[in-house]
Amino acid sequence: MEIHGTVRDILQSKGAEVWTTGTHQTVYEAVRLMGEKNIGALVVVEDGEIIGVFSERDYSRKVVLQGRTSQNTLVGEIINRPAVTVESKDNIEKCMQLMTSSRIRHLPVVDDGKPVGLISIGDLVSWVMHSQRHTILQLQGYISGEYPG
């Protein structure tokens, strides 16, 4: 089954607000911001460039499990580089392939060198489910004669 849609479509439905942190912020400050905004990841920016993503997963695996403290660890010490990004014109399938091959759960969206959004694996799953539901309804309508073939 082909999945239709672009990153732009997802951002239009979920919103395009981007929360960022810097490499010199402490993990504690980043986690606090994520808690305040009720989000699971932040785009990491240095000198205006996106260089990575900091997520709850990074916190649990690279701070807690390694015996570090969030107040003494900088975001830049634990993020994966370089950032894997997409553009708003990219299609959903490309995003799914990138996330799978790179083993990541968040993709910053960059247009003309500027961050315009952040999509997660959850956003993609929701889009695919919505797309499949729409296709099923169309097929049911076609079978029942509601839609001409």
C-alpha positions in Angstrom: 0.0 0.0 0.0 1.4 3.4 -1.0 1.4 6.1 1.6 0.5 9.5 0.4 1.4 12.8 2.0 4.3 14.9 2.9 6.0 16.2 6.0 4.2 19.5 5.4 0.9 17.7 5.7 1.8 16.3 9.1 3.1 19.7 10.3 -0.2 21.4 9.2 -2.2 18.9 11.2 0.0 18.8 14.4 1.5 22.2 14.4 5.0 23.3 13.5 6.3 24.7 16.8 9.9 23.8 17.4 11.5 23.8 20.8 15.3 24.0 20.9 18.2 23.7 23.3 21.9 24.4 22.9 24.9 22.1 23.3 26.0 24.0 26.3 22.8 23.6 28.2 22.7 21.0 31.0 20.7 17.9 30.5 18.7 19.0 33.6 17.7 22.3 31.9 16.7 20.4 28.7 14.6 17.8 30.6 12.9 20.6 32.6 11.9 22.4 29.3 10.6 19.1 27.9 8.5 18.6 31.0 7.2 22.2 30.9 6.2 21.9 27.2 5.0 18.2 27.6 7.2 17.1 24.7 9.6 14.2 24.3 12.4 15.8 22.3 14.2 19.0 21.6 16.1 20.1 18.5 19.7 20.9 19.4 21.1 24.1 17.7 24.6 25.5 17.7 25.5 28.7 15.9 22.1 28.7 14.2 22.6 25.2 12.8 20.7 22.0 13.7 23.2 19.5 14.9 21.1 16.9 16.6 18.0 16.0 18.7 17.9 15.5 22.4 15.2 13.0 23.6 13.9 11.3 26.7 15.6 8.2 25.3 19.0 10.0 25.3 18.4 11.0 28.9 17.6 7.5 30.1 20.3 5.7 28.2 23.2 8.1 28.2 22.7 9.8 31.6 20.8 7.6 34.0 22.1 4.2 32.9 25.7 5.5 32.7 25.6 6.9 36.2 25.9 10.5 35.1 24.0 13.4 36.6 21.7 15.6 34.6 23.0 18.7 36.3 26.6 18.0 35.4 26.2 16.7 31.9 25.8 19.0 28.9 23.4 18.2 26.1 26.3 18.4 23.6 28.1 15.5 25.3 25.4 13.0 24.7 23.6 13.7 21.4 24.3 11.8 18.2 25.8 13.8 15.4 25.2 14.7 12.7 21.5 15.4 12.7 19.3 13.5 10.3 16.9 16.0 8.9 14.1 16.2 6.3 12.4 19.0 4.4 8.7 19.8 4.5 8.4 18.7 0.8 9.7 15.2 1.6 7.2 12.3 1.5 6.1 10.1 4.4 7.8 7.0 3.1 11.2 8.7 3.0 10.8 9.7 6.6 9.9 6.1 7.6 12.9 4.7 5.8 15.2 7.3 7.3 14.0 6.6 10.9 14.2 2.9 10.4 17.7 2.9 8.8 19.1 5.4 11.2 17.3 3.9 14.2 15.9 7.2 15.4 12.5 8.4 16.5 12.6 12.1 15.7 13.3 14.1 12.6 13.9 17.8 12.6 12.3 19.5 9.5 14.5 22.1 7.9 13.5 24.4 5.0 16.0 27.0 3.6 18.4 26.1 6.5 15.9 27.0 9.2 14.0 24.6 11.6 10.3 24.6 10.7 9.2 21.6 12.7 9.9 18.2 14.3 8.2 15.0 13.5 8.2 11.8 15.5 7.7 8.2 14.8 4.3 8.6 16.5 3.3 11.3 14.1 4.2 9.0 11.1 2.2 6.1 12.6 -0.8 8.4 13.2 -0.6 9.6 9.6 -0.4 6.1 8.2 -3.3 4.9 10.3 -5.4 7.9 9.1 -4.4 7.2 5.5 -5.3 3.6 5.7 -8.7 4.4 7.3 -9.4 6.9 4.5 -8.5 4.2 1.9 -10.8 1.6 3.6 -13.7 4.0 3.7 -13.2 4.8 -0.1 -13.1 1.1 -0.9 -16.2 0.4 1.2 -18.0 3.2 -0.6 -16.9 1.9 -4.0 -18.1 -1.7 -3.1 -21.4 -0.5 -1.8 -22.0 1.6 -4.9 -21.8 5.0 -3.2 -18.8 6.0 -5.3 -18.8 5.5 -9.1 -15.8 3.5 -10.4 
